[in-house]
Amino acid sequence: MKAILTLGIFLISLNFFSQNADAIIGTYMTDKNEGMVEITKKDNKYYGKLIWTKTPGKLDSNNPDKKQQTDKLAGKEILKAFVFDGKDLWHEGTIYDPKNGKTYSCKINRDEKGNLNVRGYIGVSMLGRTTFWVKIK
């Protein structure tokens, strides 16, 4: 009986943590309302695609890869390979900044309303910048 109870508690806790991990899934308006990012899950990691930009048809002209400079920004994956740490923090991923064509290490955490604090950085998190993204209901 004790083993069944322990197994039940374990399974419930796994379900609880997986729900928290997927809480990041959704659509967000970026800082200064310049774009919308849709975050999805693939192979237990989280990715974000720019699905709308303030300037329709804008190209990825700052991309260091010349072949991608003629690609539209809308549809571009800008968040890659985030892992959930169990405490409303997604880390170990990268963010691409189309304004300068650079990719940075990144971590993301949620506030109590489900909005995101997205911190891009080089090397250590203290050397970076945080933007605030609002979840679209």
N, C-alpha and C positions, 0 to 999 in steps of 0.2 A: 504494500500500500504506500509506503514511504517513497519507494522508487517511482511509482506512478505519479505521485504528487510532485516530486522533484522534476520529473520529465515534463509534466504539465506546466509548471512554472517556467521552465527553460523555454518551452515552445511559445508561451505567451510573451516572454521577454524578447525572443527573436522577432516575433511579429511586431512588437512595439518599436524596436530599433529600426526595422526595415521601413515602417511607416514614417519615422522621423527622417530617414535618409531621403526618401522620395518627396519630402515636403518642399524641396527646392524646385521640383518640376512645375513648370508653368511659364507664363509670359510676363515680361517685365519691361517697363519703360525706363530707358537709361537716363543718366544725369542730363539735365538741360533739355529733356524731351527730344533728343537727337535721333533716337532709334528704339526699336523694340527687339528684345531678345527672347527667343523661345528655348527653354532649357528642357532637355529630354535625357533619358537614361539609355545607355547602350553597354551591354556586357558589364554591368555593375559599376559603371562610371558615368559621370554626368558631363553633358556637352551643351553648348549654347550656340544657336544660329541667329544671326541678325536677320529678322524677317521683314523689317520695315525701316526705312531711313527718312529723315526729314526732307532730304533732297532726292526725289525719285530718279532712278537711273544713274545715280552717282557711282563712279567707277573706283576701283581699289588702286588709284593712281600712285599711292605712296608705297605700295608693296615692293620689297626688294627683288622679288622674282618678276622679271620683266613680262613673262608669259601671263602672270596674274593681274597685271596692271590694267588690262582691258576687261576684267571680270567686274560685274556689278557687285556692290557691297551687300545689297539685299540678297540673302541666300547664303552668305559666307559664314562658315563656322568660326566663331571668335573665341569661344570657351572650349577647352579640350581636356579630357581625362581627369576630372575631379573625383576624389575619393572622399567618402563621408567618414568622419572620425567618431561618430556616436554622440556628439554634443553640439549639434547645430553648427558645425564647421565642416566645410568642404575645402580640401586642400590638395596639394601635389599636382594641380592642374596649371594650365597656362591661359593667358588672355592675349589676344591680338588687338592692337590699337591701330585702327585704320587711319587715324590722323597723322601718325608718323611711320607706319609700316613696321613697327617693332612688336615682338612677342615677349611677354614678361611672365615670370612666375606669378602665381595668383592664389589667393585664398578668399573664400566667401563665407560670410555668416549671415544668419537671419535675425531680424528683430522680432518682437512679440506680435507684430502685425503681418509678418510674412514677407516684409521687404528685405532687400539684400544690401549688405555692405560689401563691396567688391574691391579688394586691395591688390593692385598690381605692384610688383617690386622686382628689384634686381638684387640678387644675393640674399640679403636678409630683409625681413618684412619691414623693418624700421626705415629702410631706404625705398620708399614707395609712395603711392598715392591711392586714396580711397575714394570711390564714388558710391552714390546711393541710388539704387534702382527700386522703383515702386512696382509692386505686383499688381497686375491687371486682373481684375476679377472676372 
